[in-house]
């Protein structure tokens, strides 16, 4: 079974660290999937996903470290000839824009205090998207989830 869910966050003009564990856990609950793989992706440039223990000291050091990558001050032009800050794109490329988290017995396989964190590097506040995909087996989807027509029971293949 495949289950898809999208979430949206409004970010600020600074570096944002946003815990997305509740959104991912909500998707797992709604899917009814017990065992499989959760894939989360930040599809737009300038954002990354990491797994970290969200202690104040850890988050502050993470913030300092990624700011060193994201604040290069180098700009280029995109295909539409618009000015583009390269630092956020490089930082997101280094950390990665997606995560794969195993799912066992309906729970994310993470360390006891670890959480997935969305990092937004861009200096302008924007609406950031998070896509969460579950692939696995066990249970039926609860209302509100999206199952592609070709994956629904009884669909012609």
N, C-alpha and C positions, 0 to 999 in steps of 0.2 A: 504494500500500500504506500502511496505517496500523499503527503499532506503539505500544503503551502500556506504561509501566512506572512503578511507584510506589516511592519510597524513604522511609525513616523515620529521623529523627535525634532523639536526646535532647539537649535544650538545658539550659543552666544558669540560675541566677537572675539573671545579668547579661546584658549585650548580647553576643550570639554572632555571629561572622562565620565561616561554614562554607563552605569551597570545595566545590562540587558538580561540578567538571569531570570527576572520575573516574566518577561515577555517570552523567553525561550521555554521556561517551565509551563507557561500558559498554553503555548502551542503544543507541547507534549501532552498535557491534560486533555485538550480539545481533540487531539488526533486519535487518542485511544491506543496509539502504538506503544507496545511494551518493550520491544527489542529492535534495535536498528541503529541508524546514524542520523544525527542532527547536523545540518550544514547551515551556518549563518554567514551572510555576506553583506557588506556595506557596498552597494553597487556604484556609488559615485566616487570620483577621485577626491583625495584629501581626507579620507577617513580610514581607520584601521580597526581591527578586532584583535584583542589579546585575552588570554586567561591569566588572572593574577589574584592573589589574596588581597582584598581591598582594605588593608590596614592604612591608617592615616599616613604613617611614615613611608610605606611602600608606594602609595599613590602620589605623594609629594615628590619622591625621588623619580618615579616614572614620569611625572609631569616635567621635572627639570631635564631629564634625559631626552625626552622626545622634543622638547622645545629647542634643544641644541640642534637637532636634525631639521626641524620645521622652520627655523628662523634664518635661512640662508640669505634672504634678501635678493635672490636672483629671480628675474622675471623673463618670460618669453611670450610669444603670441601663439594663440591657438589657431585652428583652421579658419575661424571667422575673424581673424586679425584682432582679437581682444587680448588685452594684457592679462597674463596668467602668472601667479606666484608659484614657483617651482618647488619651494620648500615643503609644503603640505603633501604634494604628490610623491616626492622622494621619501618622506617619512612614512607615508602609507605603504609605499612599495617595499620598504625595508621590513616593516612589521607584518604586512599582509592584510588584505581586505576580507579574508574569510577564515572561518574556523570549522573544523569537523570534530564533533563531540559524540562519542559512542553513547548509546542509550541501552540500559540493561534494567529489566523489571520496572520500566516506567520512570527511571531516574537517570539523570545525566551522570556519566562516569567522570567525575572531577575529584580533586582533593577535597577534604572536608570543609574547607573555607574558601575554596577558589570560586571565582565568578568570571563569566565573560564580560569584558568591558569594551564599549564602543568609544573610540578616540576620534574626535573631530579636530583636525589641525587647521582648518581654514580660519581666516581672520575676519570673515564676514558672517554674521548670524544667518543661518539658512535652515531649511527643512531637510532633515537627513532621513534616509530610508534604511531600514534593516529588513532583509528578506530571510525568513527561516523556513527551511525545507526539512521534512522528516521522511525517511525511507525506512520501512521496516514492516513488522508484522505484529499481530495481536490486537484484538479489539476492533471496534468500529468507531468511525469519526463522530464526534458530537456536533450539533448544529453550529454553524458559523465558519467552519473550515472549508477550504477549497480543494476539491479532488478533481483533477483533470478528467474530462469525459472518457478518454481512452483507458483510464485506469479504474473506472467504476465497475462494480460487479455487473456481469452480463453484457459488457461492452464487446462489440465485435472486434476481433483483432486481425 
